[in-house]
Amino acid sequence: MEDQSPVIPEADWRQELAMVLPVDCFPAGYDDLAAVLLRKHAPSHLLWRLSGLPRARAFGSLQELFDCLEHSQVSSPNSYVGHPY
């Protein structure tokens, strides 16, 4: 059976994240950001994006968060091939 998951273009996840995370949630660490996403029922691919963040770091702004995410070593959720188990 072929995977029918939508492919999220790289630029779109930034726009989605910016729409979900309010400016007043910063400064925030991973746990705070993940809680906001869960509270707002954000798509799981946004939460997945945050999974590569350092747990002890607080981000002062959305731009700081984007900078860290762009430099993280986590690959795109759409690039995974194979069975997770």
C-alpha positions as CSV (number, residue, x, y, z in Angstrom):
1,M,0.0,0.0,0.0
2,E,1.4,3.4,-1.0
3,D,1.8,6.2,1.5
4,Q,-0.8,8.8,0.8
5,S,0.6,11.4,3.3
6,P,0.7,14.9,1.9
7,V,4.2,16.2,1.2
8,I,4.8,19.4,3.1
9,P,7.0,21.8,1.1
10,E,10.0,23.0,3.2
11,A,8.9,26.6,3.3
12,D,5.4,25.9,4.3
13,W,6.2,24.4,7.7
14,R,7.7,27.7,8.8
15,Q,4.6,29.6,7.8
16,E,2.4,27.0,9.6
17,L,4.5,27.2,12.8
18,A,4.4,31.0,12.7
19,M,0.6,30.9,12.6
20,V,0.4,28.5,15.5
21,L,3.0,29.9,17.9
22,P,2.0,33.3,19.3
23,V,4.7,36.0,19.7
24,D,3.9,36.2,23.4
25,C,4.9,32.5,24.0
26,F,8.5,33.5,23.7
27,P,11.0,33.1,25.4
28,A,10.2,29.4,25.4
29,G,11.9,26.0,25.5
30,Y,11.1,22.8,23.8
31,D,8.5,21.7,26.4
32,D,6.7,25.1,26.3
33,L,6.6,25.1,22.5
34,A,5.4,21.5,22.3
35,A,2.7,22.3,24.8
36,V,1.4,25.2,22.7
37,L,1.3,23.0,19.6
38,L,-0.5,20.2,21.4
39,R,-3.0,22.7,23.0
40,K,-3.7,24.2,19.6
41,H,-4.1,20.7,18.0
42,A,-1.3,21.6,15.5
43,P,-0.4,19.1,12.8
44,S,1.9,16.4,14.0
45,H,4.6,17.3,11.5
46,L,5.1,20.6,13.3
47,L,5.7,18.8,16.6
48,W,8.0,16.5,14.8
49,R,10.0,19.5,13.6
50,L,10.6,20.5,17.2
51,S,11.9,17.0,18.1
52,G,15.4,17.8,17.2
53,L,15.7,20.9,19.4
54,P,18.0,21.0,22.4
55,R,15.8,20.4,25.5
56,A,17.7,22.9,27.8
57,R,17.7,25.9,25.5
58,A,15.2,28.7,25.6
59,F,14.4,30.5,22.4
60,G,13.8,34.3,22.5
61,S,11.9,34.6,19.3
62,L,10.3,32.8,16.4
63,Q,13.3,33.8,14.2
64,E,15.7,32.3,16.8
65,L,13.7,29.1,16.8
66,F,13.8,29.0,12.9
67,D,17.5,29.5,12.9
68,C,18.0,26.6,15.3
69,L,15.6,24.3,13.4
70,E,17.4,25.1,10.1
71,H,20.7,24.1,11.5
72,S,19.5,21.0,13.3
73,Q,20.5,17.6,11.8
74,V,16.9,16.3,11.8
75,S,15.8,15.3,8.2
76,S,12.5,16.1,6.8
77,P,9.6,13.9,7.9
78,N,8.7,13.4,4.3
79,S,12.2,12.1,3.5
80,Y,11.9,9.0,5.7
81,V,11.8,5.7,3.7
82,G,11.3,2.4,5.4
83,H,9.5,0.9,8.3
84,P,10.1,2.6,11.7
85,Y,10.3,-0.7,13.6
